[in-house]
Amino acid sequence: MSREGLERLRLLLAERVGTPPGQGEDARRVEPLRRQVYHAVTGIDAYLSAVEAGSSTVVGLRERALDLWADLERIASPCPEPDGAAGDAGALRVPAQPVLRG
């Protein structure tokens, strides 16, 4: 987990999730996912800021940040094609980075 890794995940997910397509069924599916990504990125950013500041809150935030990171990786992982072939989409998955030590 690092700022660089977080930024890569954020960019990947912004591209993958995209912008809400206006109204309708697609918009109702996309908007909650966009909010989930936003909140996860914000939570991980708070953890990384606490690590960088040497804050004592790091202990309490670490487990939640790891859970949020796993959520982002799950969202970023490729969805299998209907025929079961993932193709090159597997290359899009961004692996977790080492935890920063403050």
A tleap script that builds the chain and sets N, CA, C and O, in Angstrom:
source leaprc.protein.ff14SB
mol = sequence {
  NMET SER ARG GLU GLY LEU GLU ARG LEU ARG
  LEU LEU LEU ALA GLU ARG VAL GLY THR PRO
  PRO GLY GLN GLY GLU ASP ALA ARG ARG VAL
  GLU PRO LEU ARG ARG GLN VAL TYR HIE ALA
  VAL THR GLY ILE ASP ALA TYR LEU SER ALA
  VAL GLU ALA GLY SER SER THR VAL VAL GLY
  LEU ARG GLU ARG ALA LEU ASP LEU TRP ALA
  ASP LEU GLU ARG ILE ALA SER PRO CYS PRO
  GLU PRO ASP GLY ALA ALA GLY ASP ALA GLY
  ALA LEU ARG VAL PRO ALA GLN PRO VAL LEU
  ARG CGLY
}
set mol.1.N position { 0.859 -1.165 0.000 }
set mol.1.CA position { 0.000 0.000 0.000 }
set mol.1.C position { 0.905 1.227 0.000 }
set mol.1.O position { 1.727 1.403 0.899 }
set mol.2.N position { 0.747 2.064 -1.006 }
set mol.2.CA position { 1.542 3.281 -1.114 }
set mol.2.C position { 0.719 4.331 -1.856 }
set mol.2.O position { -0.302 4.016 -2.467 }
set mol.3.N position { 1.167 5.561 -1.798 }
set mol.3.CA position { 0.472 6.621 -2.530 }
set mol.3.C position { 0.501 6.346 -4.035 }
set mol.3.O position { -0.488 6.561 -4.736 }
set mol.4.N position { 1.651 5.867 -4.518 }
set mol.4.CA position { 1.761 5.563 -5.948 }
set mol.4.C position { 0.795 4.441 -6.339 }
set mol.4.O position { 0.117 4.526 -7.362 }
set mol.5.N position { 0.740 3.401 -5.526 }
set mol.5.CA position { -0.186 2.302 -5.789 }
set mol.5.C position { -1.630 2.754 -5.711 }
set mol.5.O position { -2.465 2.339 -6.514 }
set mol.6.N position { -1.922 3.609 -4.738 }
set mol.6.CA position { -3.278 4.130 -4.596 }
set mol.6.C position { -3.661 4.951 -5.820 }
set mol.6.O position { -4.782 4.843 -6.317 }
set mol.7.N position { -2.746 5.761 -6.302 }
set mol.7.CA position { -3.028 6.577 -7.477 }
set mol.7.C position { -3.250 5.696 -8.713 }
set mol.7.O position { -4.136 5.974 -9.521 }
set mol.8.N position { -2.452 4.640 -8.862 }
set mol.8.CA position { -2.654 3.717 -9.988 }
set mol.8.C position { -4.038 3.065 -9.915 }
set mol.8.O position { -4.748 2.973 -10.915 }
set mol.9.N position { -4.403 2.615 -8.716 }
set mol.9.CA position { -5.724 2.006 -8.549 }
set mol.9.C position { -6.832 3.013 -8.823 }
set mol.9.O position { -7.821 2.692 -9.482 }
set mol.10.N position { -6.667 4.219 -8.319 }
set mol.10.CA position { -7.683 5.258 -8.505 }
set mol.10.C position { -7.887 5.544 -9.996 }
set mol.10.O position { -9.022 5.621 -10.468 }
set mol.11.N position { -6.793 5.699 -10.727 }
set mol.11.CA position { -6.884 5.976 -12.157 }
set mol.11.C position { -7.504 4.804 -12.916 }
set mol.11.O position { -8.350 4.994 -13.790 }
set mol.12.N position { -7.076 3.602 -12.574 }
set mol.12.CA position { -7.626 2.409 -13.215 }
set mol.12.C position { -9.129 2.318 -12.985 }
set mol.12.O position { -9.900 2.047 -13.906 }
set mol.13.N position { -9.528 2.549 -11.741 }
set mol.13.CA position { -10.947 2.443 -11.409 }
set mol.13.C position { -11.756 3.582 -12.016 }
set mol.13.O position { -12.907 3.379 -12.403 }
set mol.14.N position { -11.180 4.768 -12.106 }
set mol.14.CA position { -11.890 5.882 -12.749 }
set mol.14.C position { -12.158 5.530 -14.208 }
set mol.14.O position { -13.225 5.833 -14.742 }
set mol.15.N position { -11.187 4.892 -14.844 }
set mol.15.CA position { -11.364 4.485 -16.236 }
set mol.15.C position { -12.360 3.335 -16.351 }
set mol.15.O position { -13.230 3.339 -17.222 }
set mol.16.N position { -12.224 2.368 -15.476 }
set mol.16.CA position { -13.075 1.176 -15.549 }
set mol.16.C position { -14.523 1.503 -15.196 }
set mol.16.O position { -15.443 1.072 -15.892 }
set mol.17.N position { -14.730 2.257 -14.125 }
set mol.17.CA position { -16.090 2.563 -13.676 }
set mol.17.C position { -16.700 3.641 -14.562 }
set mol.17.O position { -17.880 3.574 -14.906 }
set mol.18.N position { -15.901 4.628 -14.928 }
set mol.18.CA position { -16.387 5.693 -15.796 }
set mol.18.C position { -17.302 6.662 -15.081 }
set mol.18.O position { -17.395 6.676 -13.853 }
set mol.19.N position { -17.960 7.455 -15.865 }
set mol.19.CA position { -18.898 8.430 -15.325 }
set mol.19.C position { -20.307 7.876 -15.436 }
set mol.19.O position { -20.591 7.067 -16.319 }
set mol.20.N position { -21.181 8.301 -14.556 }
set mol.20.CA position { -22.555 7.813 -14.642 }
set mol.20.C position { -23.165 8.175 -16.002 }
set mol.20.O position { -23.042 9.316 -16.447 }
set mol.21.N position { -23.808 7.231 -16.652 }
set mol.21.CA position { -24.357 7.468 -17.986 }
set mol.21.C position { -25.672 8.236 -18.007 }
set mol.21.O position { -26.484 8.023 -18.907 }
set mol.22.N position { -25.905 9.107 -17.062 }
set mol.22.CA position { -27.133 9.898 -17.039 }
set mol.22.C position { -28.182 9.287 -16.140 }
set mol.22.O position { -28.090 9.379 -14.916 }
set mol.23.N position { -29.161 8.675 -16.731 }
set mol.23.CA position { -30.250 8.080 -15.971 }
set mol.23.C position { -30.428 6.637 -16.403 }
set mol.23.O position { -29.784 6.172 -17.344 }
set mol.24.N position { -31.283 5.954 -15.728 }
set mol.24.CA position { -31.589 4.585 -16.100 }
set mol.24.C position { -30.852 3.572 -15.248 }
set mol.24.O position { -30.223 3.910 -14.246 }
set mol.25.N position { -30.945 2.325 -15.671 }
set mol.25.CA position { -30.371 1.202 -14.921 }
set mol.25.C position { -28.858 1.315 -14.783 }
set mol.25.O position { -28.319 1.052 -13.709 }
set mol.26.N position { -28.160 1.705 -15.857 }
set mol.26.CA position { -26.704 1.819 -15.790 }
set mol.26.C position { -26.270 2.853 -14.760 }
set mol.26.O position { -25.320 2.623 -14.011 }
set mol.27.N position { -26.953 3.977 -14.717 }
set mol.27.CA position { -26.622 5.024 -13.751 }
set mol.27.C position { -26.839 4.531 -12.325 }
set mol.27.O position { -26.059 4.863 -11.432 }
set mol.28.N position { -27.881 3.748 -12.103 }
set mol.28.CA position { -28.149 3.237 -10.754 }
set mol.28.C position { -27.098 2.225 -10.313 }
set mol.28.O position { -26.881 2.050 -9.114 }
set mol.29.N position { -26.449 1.561 -11.250 }
set mol.29.CA position { -25.393 0.610 -10.900 }
set mol.29.C position { -24.052 1.305 -10.736 }
set mol.29.O position { -23.266 0.933 -9.865 }
set mol.30.N position { -23.780 2.308 -11.560 }
set mol.30.CA position { -22.471 2.956 -11.569 }
set mol.30.C position { -22.280 3.874 -10.369 }
set mol.30.O position { -21.217 3.860 -9.749 }
set mol.31.N position { -23.275 4.661 -10.034 }
set mol.31.CA position { -23.110 5.664 -8.970 }
set mol.31.C position { -22.732 5.052 -7.621 }
set mol.31.O position { -21.827 5.583 -6.977 }
set mol.32.N position { -23.357 3.981 -7.152 }
set mol.32.CA position { -22.926 3.393 -5.877 }
set mol.32.C position { -21.480 2.886 -5.930 }
set mol.32.O position { -20.748 2.987 -4.946 }
set mol.33.N position { -21.079 2.351 -7.063 }
set mol.33.CA position { -19.699 1.882 -7.212 }
set mol.33.C position { -18.729 3.048 -7.187 }
set mol.33.O position { -17.664 2.952 -6.577 }
set mol.34.N position { -19.076 4.140 -7.833 }
set mol.34.CA position { -18.234 5.348 -7.801 }
set mol.34.C position { -18.082 5.858 -6.368 }
set mol.34.O position { -16.989 6.251 -5.960 }
set mol.35.N position { -19.183 5.853 -5.603 }
set mol.35.CA position { -19.121 6.302 -4.204 }
set mol.35.C position { -18.246 5.365 -3.377 }
set mol.35.O position { -17.464 5.820 -2.542 }
set mol.36.N position { -18.377 4.061 -3.606 }
set mol.36.CA position { -17.563 3.090 -2.872 }
set mol.36.C position { -16.084 3.311 -3.144 }
set mol.36.O position { -15.272 3.280 -2.219 }
set mol.37.N position { -15.728 3.532 -4.399 }
set mol.37.CA position { -14.329 3.792 -4.758 }
set mol.37.C position { -13.853 5.073 -4.100 }
set mol.37.O position { -12.760 5.108 -3.535 }
set mol.38.N position { -14.659 6.129 -4.163 }
set mol.38.CA position { -14.289 7.409 -3.566 }
set mol.38.C position { -14.024 7.262 -2.070 }
set mol.38.O position { -13.015 7.756 -1.567 }
set mol.39.N position { -14.913 6.592 -1.365 }
set mol.39.CA position { -14.754 6.436 0.086 }
set mol.39.C position { -13.550 5.564 0.424 }
set mol.39.O position { -12.846 5.834 1.397 }
set mol.40.N position { -13.311 4.538 -0.354 }
set mol.40.CA position { -12.146 3.679 -0.107 }
set mol.40.C position { -10.849 4.455 -0.333 }
set mol.40.O position { -9.923 4.368 0.473 }
set mol.41.N position { -10.783 5.207 -1.419 }
set mol.41.CA position { -9.583 6.003 -1.705 }
set mol.41.C position { -9.368 7.035 -0.600 }
set mol.41.O position { -8.237 7.242 -0.159 }
set mol.42.N position { -10.431 7.676 -0.156 }
set mol.42.CA position { -10.333 8.678 0.916 }
set mol.42.C position { -9.842 8.043 2.218 }
set mol.42.O position { -9.002 8.620 2.909 }
set mol.43.N position { -10.359 6.866 2.553 }
set mol.43.CA position { -9.938 6.185 3.775 }
set mol.43.C position { -8.483 5.755 3.729 }
set mol.43.O position { -7.759 5.895 4.715 }
set mol.44.N position { -8.051 5.233 2.590 }
set mol.44.CA position { -6.646 4.820 2.451 }
set mol.44.C position { -5.745 6.045 2.489 }
set mol.44.O position { -4.670 6.003 3.087 }
set mol.45.N position { -6.167 7.129 1.862 }
set mol.45.CA position { -5.394 8.370 1.891 }
set mol.45.C position { -5.233 8.870 3.329 }
set mol.45.O position { -4.159 9.340 3.703 }
set mol.46.N position { -6.287 8.774 4.132 }
set mol.46.CA position { -6.208 9.185 5.542 }
set mol.46.C position { -5.194 8.323 6.293 }
set mol.46.O position { -4.415 8.832 7.098 }
set mol.47.N position { -5.208 7.027 6.028 }
set mol.47.CA position { -4.239 6.130 6.663 }
set mol.47.C position { -2.814 6.499 6.257 }
set mol.47.O position { -1.935 6.603 7.112 }
set mol.48.N position { -2.582 6.696 4.964 }
set mol.48.CA position { -1.238 7.042 4.492 }
set mol.48.C position { -0.776 8.379 5.073 }
set mol.48.O position { 0.399 8.542 5.403 }
set mol.49.N position { -1.690 9.322 5.195 }
set mol.49.CA position { -1.342 10.615 5.812 }
set mol.49.C position { -0.959 10.427 7.274 }
set mol.49.O position { -0.011 11.052 7.750 }
set mol.50.N position { -1.681 9.578 7.987 }
set mol.50.CA position { -1.363 9.311 9.395 }
set mol.50.C position { -0.002 8.642 9.520 }
set mol.50.O position { 0.761 8.957 10.433 }
set mol.51.N position { 0.308 7.719 8.610 }
set mol.51.CA position { 1.627 7.066 8.621 }
set mol.51.C position { 2.715 8.101 8.400 }
set mol.51.O position { 3.710 8.130 9.124 }
set mol.52.N position { 2.526 8.947 7.405 }
set mol.52.CA position { 3.530 9.969 7.083 }
set mol.52.C position { 3.720 10.955 8.228 }
set mol.52.O position { 4.823 11.457 8.443 }
set mol.53.N position { 2.647 11.233 8.961 }
set mol.53.CA position { 2.722 12.179 10.075 }
set mol.53.C position { 3.217 11.526 11.361 }
set mol.53.O position { 3.467 12.210 12.354 }
set mol.54.N position { 3.359 10.196 11.341 }
set mol.54.CA position { 3.783 9.495 12.551 }
set mol.54.C position { 2.714 9.490 13.629 }
set mol.54.O position { 3.027 9.431 14.818 }
set mol.55.N position { 1.470 9.551 13.226 }
set mol.55.CA position { 0.350 9.640 14.154 }
set mol.55.C position { 0.117 8.321 14.892 }
set mol.55.O position { 0.366 7.241 14.358 }
set mol.56.N position { -0.358 8.434 16.110 }
set mol.56.CA position { -0.678 7.245 16.898 }
set mol.56.C position { -1.977 6.582 16.421 }
set mol.56.O position { -2.284 5.463 16.831 }
set mol.57.N position { -2.732 7.258 15.565 }
set mol.57.CA position { -3.971 6.676 15.046 }
set mol.57.C position { -3.715 5.606 13.989 }
set mol.57.O position { -4.642 4.915 13.567 }
set mol.58.N position { -2.453 5.465 13.559 }
set mol.58.CA position { -2.107 4.502 12.508 }
set mol.58.C position { -2.550 3.097 12.892 }
set mol.58.O position { -3.063 2.358 12.052 }
set mol.59.N position { -2.358 2.725 14.141 }
set mol.59.CA position { -2.702 1.376 14.575 }
set mol.59.C position { -4.181 1.099 14.331 }
set mol.59.O position { -4.535 0.030 13.834 }
set mol.60.N position { -5.032 2.032 14.670 }
set mol.60.CA position { -6.460 1.841 14.496 }
set mol.60.C position { -6.910 1.906 13.046 }
set mol.60.O position { -7.926 1.315 12.683 }
set mol.61.N position { -6.169 2.613 12.224 }
set mol.61.CA position { -6.560 2.782 10.825 }
set mol.61.C position { -6.019 1.694 9.907 }
set mol.61.O position { -6.568 1.465 8.830 }
set mol.62.N position { -4.958 1.028 10.318 }
set mol.62.CA position { -4.268 0.092 9.431 }
set mol.62.C position { -5.175 -1.024 8.928 }
set mol.62.O position { -5.230 -1.283 7.726 }
set mol.63.N position { -5.879 -1.679 9.826 }
set mol.63.CA position { -6.723 -2.805 9.429 }
set mol.63.C position { -7.826 -2.351 8.479 }
set mol.63.O position { -8.127 -3.031 7.497 }
set mol.64.N position { -8.421 -1.213 8.772 }
set mol.64.CA position { -9.475 -0.690 7.891 }
set mol.64.C position { -8.897 -0.323 6.526 }
set mol.64.O position { -9.525 -0.584 5.499 }
set mol.65.N position { -7.708 0.278 6.503 }
set mol.65.CA position { -7.074 0.640 5.229 }
set mol.65.C position { -6.790 -0.608 4.397 }
set mol.65.O position { -6.968 -0.599 3.179 }
set mol.66.N position { -6.352 -1.677 5.051 }
set mol.66.CA position { -6.101 -2.925 4.327 }
set mol.66.C position { -7.398 -3.494 3.750 }
set mol.66.O position { -7.412 -4.005 2.630 }
set mol.67.N position { -8.486 -3.404 4.516 }
set mol.67.CA position { -9.787 -3.856 4.017 }
set mol.67.C position { -10.232 -3.017 2.813 }
set mol.67.O position { -10.740 -3.552 1.828 }
set mol.68.N position { -10.038 -1.712 2.906 }
set mol.68.CA position { -10.411 -0.824 1.804 }
set mol.68.C position { -9.567 -1.131 0.564 }
set mol.68.O position { -10.074 -1.136 -0.558 }
set mol.69.N position { -8.273 -1.386 0.782 }
set mol.69.CA position { -7.384 -1.725 -0.334 }
set mol.69.C position { -7.872 -3.006 -1.019 }
set mol.69.O position { -7.903 -3.092 -2.247 }
set mol.70.N position { -8.245 -3.981 -0.221 }
set mol.70.CA position { -8.756 -5.241 -0.782 }
set mol.70.C position { -10.043 -4.986 -1.576 }
set mol.70.O position { -10.259 -5.598 -2.622 }
set mol.71.N position { -10.891 -4.087 -1.081 }
set mol.71.CA position { -12.109 -3.737 -1.813 }
set mol.71.C position { -11.769 -3.134 -3.174 }
set mol.71.O position { -12.374 -3.492 -4.185 }
set mol.72.N position { -10.795 -2.215 -3.197 }
set mol.72.CA position { -10.403 -1.591 -4.460 }
set mol.72.C position { -9.829 -2.624 -5.421 }
set mol.72.O position { -10.127 -2.596 -6.615 }
set mol.73.N position { -9.010 -3.530 -4.910 }
set mol.73.CA position { -8.446 -4.565 -5.774 }
set mol.73.C position { -9.545 -5.478 -6.321 }
set mol.73.O position { -9.490 -5.900 -7.476 }
set mol.74.N position { -10.535 -5.776 -5.491 }
set mol.74.CA position { -11.643 -6.610 -5.943 }
set mol.74.C position { -12.403 -5.908 -7.062 }
set mol.74.O position { -12.754 -6.535 -8.062 }
set mol.75.N position { -12.656 -4.624 -6.901 }
set mol.75.CA position { -13.359 -3.863 -7.929 }
set mol.75.C position { -12.509 -3.778 -9.197 }
set mol.75.O position { -13.036 -3.835 -10.308 }
set mol.76.N position { -11.194 -3.642 -9.024 }
set mol.76.CA position { -10.288 -3.516 -10.170 }
set mol.76.C position { -10.050 -4.837 -10.878 }
set mol.76.O position { -9.649 -4.850 -12.042 }
set mol.77.N position { -10.291 -5.953 -10.191 }
set mol.77.CA position { -10.035 -7.241 -10.829 }
set mol.77.C position { -10.989 -7.420 -11.997 }
set mol.77.O position { -12.144 -6.999 -11.941 }
set mol.78.N position { -10.496 -8.047 -13.049 }
set mol.78.CA position { -11.305 -8.161 -14.258 }
set mol.78.C position { -12.533 -9.040 -14.049 }
set mol.78.O position { -12.498 -10.026 -13.313 }
set mol.79.N position { -13.590 -8.667 -14.699 }
set mol.79.CA position { -14.791 -9.501 -14.701 }
set mol.79.C position { -14.604 -10.535 -15.798 }
set mol.79.O position { -14.190 -10.189 -16.904 }
set mol.80.N position { -14.901 -11.798 -15.514 }
set mol.80.CA position { -14.742 -12.810 -16.556 }
set mol.80.C position { -15.706 -12.564 -17.713 }
set mol.80.O position { -16.837 -12.116 -17.528 }
set mol.81.N position { -15.226 -12.867 -18.891 }
set mol.81.CA position { -16.061 -12.769 -20.083 }
set mol.81.C position { -17.177 -13.807 -19.963 }
set mol.81.O position { -17.018 -14.797 -19.249 }
set mol.82.N position { -18.289 -13.600 -20.642 }
set mol.82.CA position { -19.391 -14.565 -20.561 }
set mol.82.C position { -18.975 -15.991 -20.907 }
set mol.82.O position { -19.533 -16.943 -20.362 }
set mol.83.N position { -17.989 -16.152 -21.817 }
set mol.83.CA position { -17.550 -17.499 -22.174 }
set mol.83.C position { -16.475 -18.022 -21.231 }
set mol.83.O position { -15.956 -19.121 -21.425 }
set mol.84.N position { -16.137 -17.225 -20.196 }
set mol.84.CA position { -15.148 -17.661 -19.207 }
set mol.84.C position { -13.732 -17.242 -19.522 }
set mol.84.O position { -12.845 -17.464 -18.697 }
set mol.85.N position { -13.473 -16.648 -20.671 }
set mol.85.CA position { -12.118 -16.221 -21.043 }
set mol.85.C position { -11.922 -14.789 -20.596 }
set mol.85.O position { -12.699 -13.907 -20.962 }
set mol.86.N position { -10.877 -14.554 -19.800 }
set mol.86.CA position { -10.608 -13.211 -19.294 }
set mol.86.C position { -9.776 -12.399 -20.269 }
set mol.86.O position { -9.744 -11.173 -20.157 }
set mol.87.N position { -9.108 -13.025 -21.212 }
set mol.87.CA position { -8.284 -12.298 -22.172 }
set mol.87.C position { -7.145 -11.586 -21.487 }
set mol.87.O position { -6.561 -12.107 -20.537 }
set mol.88.N position { -6.819 -10.380 -21.966 }
set mol.88.CA position { -5.726 -9.598 -21.389 }
set mol.88.C position { -6.176 -8.769 -20.203 }
set mol.88.O position { -5.360 -8.043 -19.634 }
set mol.89.N position { -7.427 -8.844 -19.809 }
set mol.89.CA position { -7.942 -8.007 -18.719 }
set mol.89.C position { -7.220 -8.275 -17.415 }
set mol.89.O position { -7.183 -7.395 -16.555 }
set mol.90.N position { -6.648 -9.449 -17.230 }
set mol.90.CA position { -5.937 -9.754 -16.002 }
set mol.90.C position { -4.759 -8.846 -15.759 }
set mol.90.O position { -4.345 -8.664 -14.614 }
set mol.91.N position { -4.207 -8.270 -16.813 }
set mol.91.CA position { -3.072 -7.362 -16.675 }
set mol.91.C position { -3.475 -6.060 -15.995 }
set mol.91.O position { -2.607 -5.312 -15.544 }
set mol.92.N position { -4.773 -5.773 -15.910 }
set mol.92.CA position { -5.225 -4.530 -15.303 }
set mol.92.C position { -5.187 -4.564 -13.783 }
set mol.92.O position { -5.203 -3.507 -13.152 }
set mol.93.N position { -5.138 -5.726 -13.187 }
set mol.93.CA position { -5.156 -5.830 -11.727 }
set mol.93.C position { -3.868 -5.263 -11.158 }
set mol.93.O position { -2.775 -5.651 -11.570 }
set mol.94.N position { -3.996 -4.354 -10.220 }
set mol.94.CA position { -2.845 -3.703 -9.608 }
set mol.94.C position { -2.571 -4.377 -8.276 }
set mol.94.O position { -3.426 -4.326 -7.392 }
set mol.95.N position { -1.410 -5.011 -8.092 }
set mol.95.CA position { -1.129 -5.688 -6.839 }
set mol.95.C position { -0.917 -4.708 -5.699 }
set mol.95.O position { -0.545 -3.555 -5.916 }
set mol.96.N position { -1.155 -5.174 -4.489 }
set mol.96.CA position { -0.946 -4.351 -3.304 }
set mol.96.C position { 0.536 -4.009 -3.174 }
set mol.96.O position { 1.410 -4.802 -3.524 }
set mol.97.N position { 0.787 -2.837 -2.673 }
set mol.97.CA position { 2.143 -2.364 -2.454 }
set mol.97.C position { 2.516 -2.584 -0.989 }
set mol.97.O position { 1.626 -2.723 -0.150 }
set mol.98.N position { 3.816 -2.618 -0.660 }
set mol.98.CA position { 4.209 -2.771 0.745 }
set mol.98.C position { 3.674 -1.612 1.599 }
set mol.98.O position { 3.544 -0.484 1.122 }
set mol.99.N position { 3.378 -1.902 2.828 }
set mol.99.CA position { 2.866 -0.896 3.756 }
set mol.99.C position { 3.977 0.075 4.099 }
set mol.99.O position { 5.106 -0.329 4.379 }
set mol.100.N position { 3.647 1.371 4.075 }
set mol.100.CA position { 4.612 2.398 4.463 }
set mol.100.C position { 4.915 2.292 5.950 }
set mol.100.O position { 4.016 2.019 6.745 }
set mol.101.N position { 6.107 2.495 6.317 }
set mol.101.CA position { 6.494 2.527 7.732 }
set mol.101.C position { 6.835 3.966 8.106 }
set mol.101.O position { 7.661 4.611 7.461 }
set mol.102.N position { 6.186 4.456 9.155 }
set mol.102.CA position { 6.374 5.846 9.553 }
set mol.102.C position { 7.455 5.978 10.468 }
set mol.102.O position { 7.758 7.086 10.911 }
savepdb mol mol.pdb
quit
